[in-house]
Amino acid sequence: MYNPGYPYGVMRIMPGVHQIVEAEAGVRDMRERLQSYAVLAETRCCLVLDKARCIYFEPDGSRQASAQAPEGMRLRLKYSVWIREGGRHV
């Protein structure tokens, strides 16, 4: 099991497949990236701040704080995600 340490992002790729992204540039930058990805990819993302605090980002652009972090992911990968202007992600 890959454990990136806190904080980290979880991006839903498809049902049962998630990508874990380290928050290398800080929480604010990761929050903006995850929110953009959720809207662009029309999927749910989560910023895990610690064991009992996270923020879920919805495809409609809304976000919600929660004490329930994502669990049970089958695929855990480490990647850096950059979102370019114009709506494309690399």
C-alpha positions as CSV (number, residue, x, y, z in Angstrom):
1,M,0.0,0.0,0.0
2,Y,1.4,3.4,-1.0
3,N,1.1,6.0,1.7
4,P,2.0,9.5,0.5
5,G,1.6,11.2,3.9
6,Y,-0.7,14.1,4.6
7,P,-2.0,16.1,2.8
8,Y,-2.7,14.2,-0.4
9,G,-5.3,14.2,-3.2
10,V,-7.5,11.3,-4.4
11,M,-8.8,11.5,-8.0
12,R,-11.4,9.1,-9.2
13,I,-10.5,7.7,-12.6
14,M,-13.4,5.2,-12.9
15,P,-15.4,3.1,-10.4
16,G,-12.9,1.3,-8.2
17,V,-9.8,3.0,-9.7
18,H,-8.3,6.0,-8.0
19,Q,-5.1,8.0,-8.3
20,I,-3.3,9.4,-5.3
21,V,-1.5,12.7,-5.8
22,E,1.0,14.1,-3.4
23,A,0.4,17.8,-2.4
24,E,4.0,18.8,-3.3
25,A,3.1,22.5,-3.9
26,G,0.9,22.9,-0.8
27,V,-2.7,22.6,0.2
28,R,-4.0,25.7,-1.6
29,D,-2.5,24.6,-4.9
30,M,-3.7,21.0,-4.5
31,R,-7.2,22.3,-3.6
32,E,-7.4,24.3,-6.8
33,R,-6.1,21.4,-8.9
34,L,-8.5,18.9,-7.5
35,Q,-11.5,21.2,-7.9
36,S,-10.5,21.9,-11.5
37,Y,-10.1,18.2,-12.2
38,A,-13.4,17.3,-10.7
39,V,-15.2,19.7,-12.9
40,L,-13.2,18.9,-16.1
41,A,-13.4,15.1,-15.7
42,E,-16.9,15.2,-14.3
43,T,-15.9,13.1,-11.3
44,R,-15.5,13.3,-7.6
45,C,-12.1,14.1,-5.9
46,C,-10.9,14.4,-2.4
47,L,-8.2,16.4,-0.6
48,V,-7.2,14.4,2.5
49,L,-5.8,16.7,5.1
50,D,-5.3,14.2,7.9
51,K,-6.8,11.1,9.3
52,A,-10.1,12.8,10.2
53,R,-10.3,15.8,7.9
54,C,-10.9,16.0,4.1
55,I,-12.6,18.0,1.5
56,Y,-14.7,16.4,-1.3
57,F,-14.9,18.2,-4.7
58,E,-17.9,17.5,-6.8
59,P,-18.3,17.7,-10.6
60,D,-20.7,20.7,-10.3
61,G,-17.9,22.7,-8.6
62,S,-19.1,22.5,-5.1
63,R,-17.1,21.2,-2.2
64,Q,-17.8,19.8,1.2
65,A,-15.7,19.2,4.3
66,S,-15.9,15.7,5.8
67,A,-14.4,13.6,8.6
68,Q,-14.7,10.5,6.4
69,A,-11.7,10.0,4.1
70,P,-11.9,7.7,1.1
71,E,-11.3,4.0,1.8
72,G,-11.1,0.7,-0.1
73,M,-9.2,1.9,-3.2
74,R,-7.9,-0.9,-5.3
75,L,-5.3,0.9,-7.4
76,R,-3.0,3.4,-5.8
77,L,-0.6,5.3,-8.0
78,K,1.8,8.2,-7.5
79,Y,1.7,10.9,-10.1
80,S,2.0,14.7,-10.4
81,V,-0.9,16.2,-12.1
82,W,-0.8,19.5,-13.9
83,I,-3.8,21.2,-15.4
84,R,-3.1,23.6,-18.2
85,E,-5.1,26.6,-19.1
86,G,-7.8,25.8,-21.7
87,G,-9.2,22.8,-19.7
88,R,-6.6,20.2,-20.6
89,H,-4.9,18.0,-18.0
90,V,-1.6,16.3,-18.5
